[in-house]
Amino acid sequence: MQVIATAGHVDHGKSTLVRALTGMEPDRWAEERRRGMTIDLGFAWTTLPGGATVAFVDVPGHERFVTTMLAGVGPVPAVLLVVAADEGWMPQSAEHLDALEALGVRHGLLVVTRSDLLDPELARDEACEHLAGTTLGGLPAVCVSATTGAGMDELRAALDELAAGLPTPDPAADVRLWVDRAFTIRGAGTVVTGTLAAGRIRTDDELELASADGSDRRVTVRALQSLGQPADEVRGVARVAVNLRGLPREAVARGDLLLTPGAWLGTDLLDVRLHGVRGDTPDPATLPEELTFHVGSAAVAARVRPLGQDTVRLRLRHRLPLRIGDRAVLRDPGRRQVTAGVTVLDVRPPELRRRGAAAGRATELAGMGDTPDAAGELTRRGVARRAELIAMGVPARAVDRLAQSGYPAAAGWIVAPERATELAAQLTAAVAEHDAADPLDPGLPIEAARRAVGLPEARLVEAVLRHVPGELVLRDGRVTRSAAAGLPATVLDALQELRADLRRDPFAAPEAARLAELRLGPKQLASLVRAGELLRVADGIVLLPGADDRAVEVLAGLGPEFTLSSARQALKTTRRVAVPLLELLARTGRTTRTPDGGHRLV
């Protein structure tokens, strides 16, 4: 399924067009049918000649209902921009286009209606001139008459092509369903509807309901419908009706959300980049102090603080679950006009308390892209939870690649390399200060070391020390000066290079040629082993401390039994290393041989 919204000036035939395409009445209220004007969101659907199913969100065109229009268009990936042949481009045509451009909508069709009343080419050409230079410039145009049926086959064919070209959403994505309607069905209870942009919802799923009053509560999916039919599972993109078990109707309203529990960060403070409409990006300094922030089906008052040439900080009246890269609209309700589009740059921005902090933040934001960057986000924060980076919008695979590439990580936290270097220096100073004050009790307990540098998790201390070789080691639960600290500088320099090699390939023990290149002979290796800086596996075969424990973790993924060959492949090493390493694991009681000559973890 694909979901497409209508847009355009009041009384230009949007609902009539949807009715002709689907055979369904999108206007739900008697007042709408009596007045011949849409005042709320309408919904209808059809199957196109090519087999694709398309649902339509029909929005009101009157200037008094722009907030409702934005609630319908916000979560939808494509639009039918409707212009009447007998009236041409009108004020709400322009405001709807501004809203669509602000949201970054790029997919759609220009439909010239009422082509039986006047030659549609003039209205079509005029509309194309207005679209030129916007995100919707170059839209395919179709001229139709819903009354006579002229052009309707061409429109259906164009819709087929549009639906086929829309991006396919990720069914595994976190659910964020913006509620655009809530009502009660006798015998079933509360039902909410919305456009599911990505992810999937199943019957009996537990979701989080985020309400405009800031309260969150867990709710359970009692039943689902999509396009009027019951469903056990609905995948985005789709129009979906969700029957929620045990939820009072007054507990939910338009602008509320259904979310994957624990996957989103609610925020009322965010830094954004402005995008102009009609090619004109506003000067942040000229913006009103308060505007309305439209995202999804929500409309929230926002206080504006200018930062840079095209960046501002927004303080929302209540929290919303937003991610880096989200698009939204800033609208001035007093002037009844779209002020700008915005792209969310940061949902956890730093406080700006010191003199010059705002200017520094503006410079930082100027260098940020409109899509989340794993390394950049971590560098700005220094230390972050993996789950929080993902909730901000950084792809999970990108976060995991950081840890796999050697970033210090432990217990769900990850540290930027630059911050790790600073922390290692602070730890060295803290240990030196402690030892000078109490030489009979050298070193800091790991918890005291954590507090000394402000790390959120004690296991990160070890991760930092492993990442930044220096004169400190973690031994018996204490951070102390390494016995290797007194070794010659040439040995310590060689150790750093060897560590770098082994961090890239943990089980690729250096060959004799590499050891000779580093000038690490038997005496030097023995001194590093005694100091606890290297693990001796066999004569001439050394790895980093803890490599044996890490090997057990890798081998555990091979099943209850494994062969030497499968162990060698899993460890990404050679037989020269795998054989003595397995012997070491056997000697230390972590593996045992099987009757058929294989190996088993104990």
Sequence and secondary structure as in RCSB ss.txt:
>XXXX:A:sequence
MQVIATAGHVDHGKSTLVRALTGMEPDRWAEERRRGMTIDLGFAWTTLPGGATVAFVDVPGHERFVTTMLAGVGP
VPAVLLVVAADEGWMPQSAEHLDALEALGVRHGLLVVTRSDLLDPELARDEACEHLAGTTLGGLPAVCVSATTGA
GMDELRAALDELAAGLPTPDPAADVRLWVDRAFTIRGAGTVVTGTLAAGRIRTDDELELASADGSDRRVTVRALQ
SLGQPADEVRGVARVAVNLRGLPREAVARGDLLLTPGAWLGTDLLDVRLHGVRGDTPDPATLPEELTFHVGSAAV
AARVRPLGQDTVRLRLRHRLPLRIGDRAVLRDPGRRQVTAGVTVLDVRPPELRRRGAAAGRATELAGMGDTPDAA
GELTRRGVARRAELIAMGVPARAVDRLAQSGYPAAAGWIVAPERATELAAQLTAAVAEHDAADPLDPGLPIEAAR
RAVGLPEARLVEAVLRHVPGELVLRDGRVTRSAAAGLPATVLDALQELRADLRRDPFAAPEAARLAELRLGPKQL
ASLVRAGELLRVADGIVLLPGADDRAVEVLAGLGPEFTLSSARQALKTTRRVAVPLLELLARTGRTTRTPDGGHR
LV
>XXXX:A:secstr
 EEEEEEESTTSSHHHHHHHHHSS    SHHHHHHTS  S EEEEEE TTS EEEEEE   SGGGHHHHHHHHTT
 SEEEEEEETTT S HHHHHHHHHHHHTT  EEEEEEE TTTS THHHHHHHHHHHTTSTTTT  EEE  TTT T
THHHHHHHHHHHHHHS    TTS  EEEEEEEEEETTTEEEEEEEE SSEEETT EEEEE TTS EEEEEEEEEE
ETTEEESEEESSEEEEEEETT  GGG  TT EEE TTS  EEEEEEEEEE BTTB   GGGS SEEEEEETTEEE
EEEEEE SSSEEEEEEEEEEE  TT EEEEEETTTTEEEEEEEEEESS     STTHHHHHHHHHHT  SS  HH
HHHHHHSEEEHHHHHHHT  HHHHHHHHHTT  EETTEEE HHHHHHHHHHHHHHHHHHHHH TTS SEEHHHHH
HHHT S THHHHHHHHHS SSEEEETTEEEE GGGGS HHHHHHHHHHHHHHHHSTT    HHHHHHTT  HHHH
HHHHHTTSSEEEETTEEE TTHHHHHHHHHGGG SEE HHHHHHHHT  HHHHHHHHHHHHHTTSEEE TTS EE
E 
